């Protein structure tokens, strides 16, 4: 990983509920479902246990776990083939994604 001189790698970062809920605030790029984009941001930026908590907040906010992305697949369908996504897939399925 290459870091800019003014950036330091952060290990063991704390994700409290406020920080996790903050992931619901990201705007989506034009032409991308906001719901899909939020799932992707959380997946890329959180450990699985934080992602599972995020899914609770995501559903409470009324977002759609089965929103389709640019490839016309749900987020669950998109990550099922990822090598290290098993725990995330399980969390999505337990939350009701298909």
C-alpha positions, 0 to 999 in steps of 0.5 A: 500500500502506498500512502501519501507522506501526510497520510498514515495507515490506521489500524484498529480504528473504532467504529461506534454506532455514530460512526457506523450510521455516518455511512448512511450519509454518502451521496451516490455517483450519478446513475448509481442507486443510492441504496446500492452505493451505501452498501458498497461503501460500508462493505469496503470500509468496515469489518464484518461485525460493523457491517452487520450493525450497519445493516440494522441502521440501513434497514431502519432508515428504509433503504432497500437491501435488494437495490440493483447496481450498475451491473443489474445485480443486487449487492449480495449477488455482486459480492457472492463471488468475492474470496473473503466475503463469506461473513458479509454474505451471511450478514446480508442474507440474515438481514433479508437480502437475496 
